[in-house]
Amino acid sequence: MNAPNHSEHSELEGRTVAHSAVTLSQVIMPVHTGPGGVYAHGGEIIKLMDTAAGLTALRHAHSPVVTLRVEGINFLQPIRVGNYVTVTAKLTYTSQSSMEIQVRVTAEHVMKEKVWEALTAYFIFVALGEDGKPKKVPPLIVQTDEERRLFEAGEERYHTCRIDDHSKILCAID
Ligand SMILES: CC(C)(COP(=O)(O)OP(=O)(O)OC[C@H]1O[C@@H](n2cnc3c(N)ncnc32)[C@H](O)[C@@H]1OP(=O)(O)O)[C@@H](O)C(=O)NCCC(=O)NCCS
């Protein structure tokens, strides 16, 4: 995992994307597989992703955070026992109390030195105050063209992802 920079920030001073980015890695062992004992249990991968995203949100918000929604989990390539999985999480967009975190998963067949992109998903976390209610988070400082592009895409999703009158969430992830 990246080393945090514990600089003296005031509560709502902006923080960069790099400030809160997180990398977690794990070898898939038999205990992480589904009943067949060959492929990674999807829930184990999602748990790693949620943990990495939660750490990112925590580093940015400096207050307790909860997972609100997850978008775009599609396992398109199998991950097997023995594969070395790396999860990277970085903030793409922040609003008032909500934070969108892009989580990428790569897997490696160590013996063959073959690495592939397993999936990318977006986790939305909300920071909570001591009263358990949503709490304002610091603004996100974007520094590169890629960070700006992701921020604009996240902002579009923030305005698109809403719940309709039948409690159905309307959202489109490209
Ligand atoms: C997260 C939670 C506190 C939000 O409560 P809420 O009453 O919807 O609060 P608000 O309406 O003030 O919304 C808070 C933020 O979430 C955003 N939000 C709410 N519903 C959303 C949705 N369906 N999609 C995207 N964002 C949403 C709001 O836009 C707001 O963001 P902003 O402050 O940046 O503008 C509440 O839903 C909750 O406690 N959920 C359970 C979380 C949890 O326990 N997770 C662990 C997994 S089991």
The ligand as an ORCA input file, in Angstrom:
! r2SCAN-3c Opt
* xyz 0 1
  C     -25.022      6.690      2.707
  C     -26.273      7.229      3.412
  C     -25.860      7.792      4.778
  C     -26.844      8.326      2.541
  O     -28.009      8.753      3.137
  P     -29.002      9.736      2.356
  O     -30.181      9.947      3.222
  O     -29.209      9.268      0.959
  O     -28.158     11.071      2.372
  P     -28.230     12.242      1.332
  O     -29.518     12.267      0.586
  O     -27.795     13.464      2.088
  O     -27.086     11.843      0.297
  C     -25.735     11.815      0.684
  C     -24.912     11.791     -0.579
  O     -25.134     10.576     -1.274
  C     -25.549     10.853     -2.615
  N     -26.498      9.826     -3.024
  C     -27.608      9.453     -2.372
  N     -28.210      8.442     -3.044
  C     -27.445      8.196     -4.140
  C     -27.507      7.262     -5.208
  N     -28.487      6.371     -5.305
  N     -26.539      7.284     -6.123
  C     -25.507      8.141     -6.048
  N     -25.379      9.039     -5.042
  C     -26.349      9.074     -4.113
  C     -26.179     12.217     -2.561
  O     -26.152     12.836     -3.837
  C     -25.289     12.900     -1.558
  O     -24.076     13.278     -2.207
  P     -23.500     14.783     -2.051
  O     -23.575     15.131     -0.561
  O     -22.081     14.645     -2.498
  O     -24.337     15.651     -2.903
  C     -27.342      6.112      3.636
  O     -27.862      5.739      2.374
  C     -26.780      4.898      4.336
  O     -26.509      4.925      5.527
  N     -26.587      3.793      3.597
  C     -26.008      2.583      4.153
  C     -24.493      2.586      3.949
  C     -23.858      1.329      4.480
  O     -24.142      0.888      5.561
  N     -22.967      0.753      3.686
  C     -22.275     -0.428      4.054
  C     -22.648     -1.547      3.159
  S     -23.853     -2.610      3.832
*
